[in-house]
């Protein structure tokens, strides 16, 4: 039983293939093969995804590449996808979230506090390193030969 998620993914793949066939006459001939169809193509893609693991994320390029591969190759044997598999087409456009002025002010204050905390931690770490640095032993002047690089 196909779900609406499956249909939207299948429709996205079909739309891509239609656009590619319209732009590429060589692919259009391959896309028009009578023994190939979008349902079998979609089952092929789900089967390939299933081989990668239980929960798989694939980029658009990977999915569309598999779809094109399905139509290019004549010897691909597609097993029907198990009914428990589903697919969804994620929106390619990033979502924007609008914050209220109060939320922006709260986020700004939280970021300032976090920055101050990190600065204080860094200062404490530097101070600790300075305290642990080995101190030079005071040695008698006659045991050492003077050097131009000694500043003591």
C-alpha positions as a Markdown table, in Angstrom:
| # | Residue | x | y | z |
|---|---|---|---|---|
| 1 | Unk | 0.0 | 0.0 | 0.0 |
| 2 | Unk | 1.5 | 3.3 | -1.1 |
| 3 | Unk | 1.4 | 6.2 | 1.3 |
| 4 | Unk | 1.1 | 9.9 | 0.5 |
| 5 | Unk | 4.8 | 10.2 | 1.5 |
| 6 | Unk | 5.7 | 7.5 | -1.1 |
| 7 | Unk | 3.6 | 9.3 | -3.7 |
| 8 | Unk | 5.3 | 12.7 | -3.1 |
| 9 | Unk | 8.7 | 11.1 | -3.4 |
| 10 | Unk | 7.6 | 9.2 | -6.5 |
| 11 | Unk | 6.2 | 12.4 | -8.0 |
| 12 | Unk | 9.4 | 14.3 | -7.3 |
| 13 | Unk | 11.4 | 11.6 | -9.1 |
| 14 | Unk | 9.0 | 11.6 | -12.0 |
| 15 | Unk | 9.1 | 15.4 | -12.3 |
| 16 | Unk | 12.9 | 15.3 | -12.4 |
| 17 | Unk | 12.9 | 12.5 | -15.0 |
| 18 | Unk | 10.3 | 14.5 | -17.1 |
| 19 | Unk | 12.5 | 17.6 | -17.0 |
| 20 | Unk | 15.6 | 15.7 | -17.9 |
| 21 | Unk | 13.9 | 14.0 | -20.8 |
| 22 | Unk | 12.6 | 17.4 | -22.1 |
| 23 | Unk | 16.1 | 18.8 | -22.0 |
| 24 | Unk | 18.1 | 15.7 | -23.2 |
| 25 | Unk | 16.9 | 13.9 | -26.3 |
| 26 | Unk | 19.2 | 11.0 | -25.7 |
| 27 | Unk | 17.7 | 10.4 | -22.3 |
| 28 | Unk | 14.2 | 11.0 | -23.7 |
| 29 | Unk | 14.6 | 7.9 | -25.9 |
| 30 | Unk | 15.8 | 5.8 | -22.9 |
| 31 | Unk | 13.0 | 7.2 | -20.7 |
| 32 | Unk | 10.4 | 6.1 | -23.2 |
| 33 | Unk | 11.3 | 2.4 | -23.0 |
| 34 | Unk | 8.0 | 0.5 | -22.9 |
| 35 | Unk | 9.1 | -2.1 | -20.3 |
| 36 | Unk | 10.2 | 0.6 | -17.8 |
| 37 | Unk | 7.8 | 2.5 | -15.5 |
| 38 | Unk | 8.0 | 4.9 | -12.5 |
| 39 | Unk | 6.5 | 2.4 | -10.1 |
| 40 | Unk | 9.2 | -0.1 | -10.8 |
| 41 | Unk | 11.8 | 2.6 | -10.8 |
| 42 | Unk | 10.7 | 3.7 | -7.4 |
| 43 | Unk | 10.8 | 0.1 | -6.1 |
| 44 | Unk | 14.4 | -0.1 | -7.5 |
| 45 | Unk | 15.4 | 3.0 | -5.6 |
| 46 | Unk | 13.8 | 1.8 | -2.3 |
| 47 | Unk | 15.5 | -1.6 | -2.8 |
| 48 | Unk | 18.9 | 0.1 | -3.3 |
| 49 | Unk | 18.3 | 2.3 | -0.2 |
| 50 | Unk | 17.3 | -0.8 | 1.8 |
| 51 | Unk | 20.7 | -2.4 | 1.0 |
| 52 | Unk | 22.4 | 0.5 | 2.8 |
| 53 | Unk | 20.6 | 0.0 | 6.1 |
| 54 | Unk | 17.4 | 0.3 | 8.1 |
| 55 | Unk | 17.1 | 4.1 | 8.1 |
| 56 | Unk | 18.8 | 5.8 | 5.2 |
| 57 | Unk | 19.1 | 9.4 | 4.1 |
| 58 | Unk | 20.0 | 10.0 | 0.5 |
| 59 | Unk | 20.7 | 13.2 | -1.3 |
| 60 | Unk | 18.6 | 14.2 | -4.3 |
| 61 | Unk | 21.5 | 13.6 | -6.6 |
| 62 | Unk | 21.8 | 10.0 | -5.3 |
| 63 | Unk | 18.1 | 9.3 | -5.8 |
| 64 | Unk | 17.9 | 10.9 | -9.2 |
| 65 | Unk | 21.1 | 9.1 | -10.2 |
| 66 | Unk | 19.6 | 5.8 | -9.3 |
| 67 | Unk | 16.4 | 6.7 | -11.2 |
| 68 | Unk | 18.5 | 7.5 | -14.3 |
| 69 | Unk | 20.5 | 4.3 | -13.9 |
| 70 | Unk | 17.2 | 2.3 | -13.7 |
| 71 | Unk | 16.2 | 3.7 | -17.1 |
| 72 | Unk | 19.6 | 3.3 | -18.7 |
| 73 | Unk | 20.1 | -0.3 | -17.8 |
| 74 | Unk | 18.0 | -3.0 | -19.4 |
| 75 | Unk | 19.1 | -5.9 | -17.3 |
| 76 | Unk | 18.0 | -4.5 | -13.9 |
| 77 | Unk | 15.7 | -6.9 | -12.1 |
| 78 | Unk | 13.5 | -5.2 | -9.6 |
| 79 | Unk | 12.0 | -7.1 | -6.6 |
| 80 | Unk | 8.9 | -5.6 | -5.2 |
| 81 | Unk | 9.7 | -3.4 | -2.2 |
| 82 | Unk | 8.4 | -4.7 | 1.2 |
| 83 | Unk | 5.3 | -3.0 | 2.4 |
| 84 | Unk | 7.1 | -1.7 | 5.5 |
| 85 | Unk | 9.4 | 0.6 | 3.5 |
| 86 | Unk | 8.4 | 4.2 | 3.1 |
| 87 | Unk | 10.0 | 7.2 | 1.5 |
| 88 | Unk | 9.6 | 10.9 | 1.8 |
| 89 | Unk | 10.8 | 13.8 | -0.2 |
| 90 | Unk | 12.4 | 16.4 | 1.9 |
| 91 | Unk | 12.0 | 20.0 | 1.0 |
| 92 | Unk | 15.2 | 21.3 | -0.7 |
| 93 | Unk | 14.6 | 24.8 | 0.5 |
| 94 | Unk | 15.8 | 25.6 | 4.0 |
| 95 | Unk | 13.1 | 26.6 | 6.4 |
| 96 | Unk | 13.4 | 30.1 | 8.0 |
| 97 | Unk | 12.2 | 30.7 | 11.5 |
| 98 | Unk | 11.1 | 34.2 | 12.5 |
| 99 | Unk | 11.8 | 35.2 | 16.1 |
| 100 | Unk | 9.8 | 37.8 | 18.0 |
| 101 | Unk | 11.8 | 40.8 | 19.4 |
| 102 | Unk | 11.6 | 39.3 | 22.9 |
| 103 | Unk | 13.0 | 35.9 | 21.7 |
| 104 | Unk | 15.8 | 37.7 | 19.9 |
| 105 | Unk | 16.7 | 39.7 | 23.0 |
| 106 | Unk | 16.6 | 36.5 | 25.2 |
| 107 | Unk | 18.8 | 34.7 | 22.7 |
| 108 | Unk | 21.2 | 37.6 | 22.5 |
| 109 | Unk | 21.5 | 37.7 | 26.3 |
| 110 | Unk | 22.0 | 34.0 | 26.5 |
| 111 | Unk | 24.8 | 34.2 | 23.9 |
| 112 | Unk | 26.5 | 37.0 | 25.9 |
| 113 | Unk | 26.4 | 35.0 | 29.1 |
| 114 | Unk | 27.8 | 31.9 | 27.3 |
| 115 | Unk | 30.6 | 34.0 | 25.8 |
| 116 | Unk | 31.5 | 35.5 | 29.2 |
| 117 | Unk | 31.5 | 32.1 | 30.7 |
| 118 | Unk | 33.9 | 30.8 | 28.0 |
| 119 | Unk | 36.1 | 33.8 | 28.5 |
| 120 | Unk | 36.3 | 33.3 | 32.2 |
| 121 | Unk | 37.1 | 29.6 | 31.7 |
| 122 | Unk | 39.9 | 30.5 | 29.3 |
| 123 | Unk | 41.3 | 33.0 | 31.7 |
| 124 | Unk | 41.3 | 30.5 | 34.6 |
| 125 | Unk | 43.0 | 27.9 | 32.4 |
| 126 | Unk | 45.7 | 30.4 | 31.4 |
| 127 | Unk | 46.2 | 31.4 | 35.0 |
| 128 | Unk | 46.5 | 27.7 | 36.0 |
| 129 | Unk | 49.1 | 27.1 | 33.3 |
| 130 | Unk | 51.1 | 30.2 | 34.5 |
| 131 | Unk | 51.1 | 28.9 | 38.1 |
| 132 | Unk | 52.3 | 25.4 | 37.0 |
| 133 | Unk | 55.1 | 26.7 | 34.8 |
| 134 | Unk | 58.5 | 25.5 | 36.3 |
| 135 | Unk | 60.5 | 28.3 | 37.9 |
| 136 | Unk | 64.1 | 28.8 | 37.1 |
| 137 | Unk | 66.5 | 27.8 | 39.9 |
| 138 | Unk | 68.8 | 30.5 | 41.1 |
| 139 | Unk | 72.3 | 29.4 | 40.5 |
| 140 | Unk | 75.5 | 31.1 | 41.6 |
| 141 | Unk | 76.9 | 33.5 | 39.0 |
| 142 | Unk | 80.3 | 31.9 | 38.9 |
| 143 | Unk | 78.9 | 28.5 | 37.8 |
| 144 | Unk | 77.6 | 29.8 | 34.5 |
| 145 | Unk | 79.3 | 31.6 | 31.7 |
| 146 | Unk | 77.6 | 34.9 | 30.9 |
| 147 | Unk | 75.5 | 35.0 | 27.7 |
| 148 | Unk | 74.1 | 37.8 | 25.6 |
| 149 | Unk | 70.7 | 36.1 | 25.8 |
| 150 | Unk | 70.4 | 36.1 | 29.6 |
| 151 | Unk | 68.2 | 38.8 | 30.9 |
| 152 | Unk | 68.4 | 38.0 | 34.6 |
